[in-house]
């Protein structure tokens, strides 16, 4: 089973343009993410897929692998173009703005497919429990609810589930935008039209659900920072300083 990691990276992010080229410590965000993924040793190859000459040159400058793609609405569409002609079985999509992703959750995603002898699972992703009210309420944190087998029922920027029955403790989970695909499922996704809920919420994994595809969610205790807005960059810098101290 050949396993590769692809980091989709576009320069013009709507909420924080140029965020992947911001400095985090002594390196850019995209360089930090790439090197952290490569250093896990889990992958046969690691690529950055981008439509930006700036990001392409940055990855090459640190000795990394980068491929140029066309413009796409989602990271999954970009990755599908990048891997279309590659010989691989499993593709891990690591977001370029998740610089502190560790080895263990990536290993957990790979094990989903290693344990799936009947090849029933097409896609897996990560979730982490939320505790702070501010995090639960933030539309920048995509929340996910699952069925009793751990498959995603819905993703939303709103608070889900709604806590109406106060005698029951509510559990909230944040979706971490790291996906593991069988290659054929990824290529199928790229041939599907954008769906109504995907357009409404701006959450690409809703396209899978709206087309009847199952997403296996793996709970992790990984704590990092997805850099969506400038405030997140400051949080990431604080985490980096903690590592150094």
Secondary structure, DSSP 8 states (H G I E B T S, - for coil): --EEEEEEE-S--SSSTTGGGSEETTEEHHHHHHHHHHTT---SEEEEEES-HHHHHHHHHTT--EEE----SSHHHHHHHHHTTS--SEEEE--TT-TT--HHHHHHHHHHHHT-TT----EEEEEEEE--HHHHH-TTS-EEEE-TTSBEEEEESS-SS----TTS---EEEEEEEEEEEHHHHHHHHTS---HHHHHHT-TTHHHHHTT---EEEE---------SHHHHHHHHHHHHHHH-
